[in-house]
């Protein structure tokens, strides 16, 4: 999806359709990173001077999208990572292991999440894993928005799922590319020329 430009088209489509901020997330060690950020029509309030931006990182357990990234890790390594994140967290960010492990398992079962966006903002995120990513290199895409009674997270999830599904279906596989010269006709052309 990244190499063929499908992801950029998906971001353009979702941004135009909703006007909300769109983020692509990746996992870097024990952190979640905003790989790509497209601001929405309304600016989001954050504690950072430059707001949300590509390249910003946060601990995996400090963002709902980070929990989604954790769900891609196989057991028992996943539980070990959650325990390590809790052990290394400052006192005010400690959590109950069973609660976080349960949230991560739900992400694994469902492939999506809605919850706190993190990154120093009051925003929420509705995100899903992108399909067909290489093992150990998951990516997720999500809407980032300030909480409001006018926002329907379930509706956003349906919109996101449908847009990703359509993008994957529309993606032309590399196998459909035809060679310029068919081997038999190429051989025949060589024989005629040299014959």
N, C-alpha and C positions, 0 to 999 in steps of 0.2 A: 504494500500500500504506500510506503514511503518512497521507494525507488521509482515507481511508475507515476507519481504525482497524484494518485488517487486521494491521499490524505489531504493535500492542499485543496482539492475540489470539494471534499467533504467539509472541511473547515469553512470554506466560502459559502457553501449551501446552508450549513447550520447557522452561521452568522447572519446571513440575509433573511433566513426564515424566522429567526427569533429575536434578533437584536441583542442577545445576551453575550457575555464574555465566553470565549471558547478556549479551553486549555488542553494541551496534549501533555501527558505525564509519563515519565520514565522512572526507573529505579536505579539509583547509584549507591551501591553498598547498602547501608542502613537508612538511606535518605530517599525521599521522593523528590523529583526535580520537575519543574515546569520546563518542558522541552520546547514548547511553542506557546505563545500567548497572543490571542486576538481579542482586543478590548471590545466590550459591548457599547451600546449607545449611551448607557449611563456609567459614569465612573464609579468604581468600587472604593469604599473607604478602607484603608489599611494603615498599619502603624509604620510601614516603610515609606520613605520619601518618594520613591519612584513607583509605588504601588506594586501591583502584580506584574511580573516580567519574566521572560524566558531566562533560564539559568538559575532562578531562585530555587533553593533546596530547603527541606525541612525533614525532621525525623519521620519515618514511616507511620508511626502511631500518632502523630500530631495532625493528621489529615485523613478524611474519609477515603480519598483517592489513594493514600498510602496504604490503608488497610486492604484496598482492592489489589494493590501491587503485591502485598504480602501473601495474598491468596494464591498467587502463582507459584509460590515456593512449596515444594513437596514436604510431606511429613517424614521424619520427626524434626527435620531442620527448621521448619516453620515455627514450631513451638519454642525451639531454642532461640530463634531470632526474637520472638516476642518477649521471652524472659530476659534476654540481653538488653533489649530496648527499655524494658521496665527498670532493670537494674541500673542502667546508665542515665536514666531520666532524672532531672532535678526533682526535688521533693514535691513541688507543686504540679508536676506532670506525671506522677506515679499513677498507675491504674490497676484495676483488678484483672489479673491474668485471664481468668475464666470468661469475663465479659468480652475482652478484646479477642480472645481466641474464638469465641462464639461468633462475633461480628465477622471475623476473617473467614470462618467456615461458611457463613451465609454468603459472603462475597464469592467464595469458590463455587458454591452451589448455583448461584444466580448469575454471576458474571457482571454484576453491576452494583452500585451503591448510591445512596443519597445521604448527605450529612454535611458536617463542617468542612469548609474548604481549607482552613488553616492559612499559613503564610502571612500571619499578622493581620488578617482581615476578619470581618464579622460575617463574611459571605458563606454561603452553602455551595455545594457542588453536587451535581448529578452526573455520574461517570460510568463508563463501561469499558471493559477490556476490548482492544482491537483484535480481531481474529487473525490467525495465520502468522503470528509473530514468531521469530526464532526462540527456541528454548533459552531461558535465562535473560531474555531481552524484551520483557513485556512492555507494551505501551497501552495507555488508556486515553480516552477522549472524554471531555465532559463540559457541561454548561456550568459557569460560575456566576452566581447571582446573590444579591442581598436578600435575606429572608423577607417574604411578603405573603399576605393572604391571597394575592393575585397570582402567585406562582404555584403551579401544580407539579410537584416533583414526579409523580407517577406519569403524568402526561408528557413531561420532558423526557422521561426514560423511554416511553413508547416512541417519541419523535426521534430520539437518538438511535434506538435500536433499528428503526425503519430506515433511517438515513445510512447507517453503517451497512445494513443488509443490501440496500440498493447499490451502494458504492462497490461492494464486493461483487455483486452480480454483474454490474456494468464493467468491471475491470476486465480488460482483454488480456488473457493469459499469454505469456511469451511464447508458448507452444504453438499459438495460432499464426505466428509470423512465418511466412513462406520464404524459402531461400530464393535469391535472385535467379540462380541457375539451378535447375533440376539436374541431378548428377547424370542421369541417362542422356538428357538433351545436351548437356555440356560435353560429355564424352563424344557424342555424335558430331557436335560442331567441331571438336578438335580433329576428329578423324577425317571429316570432309575437307577441312582446311589443309591438313597435312597429306591428304590422300591424293 
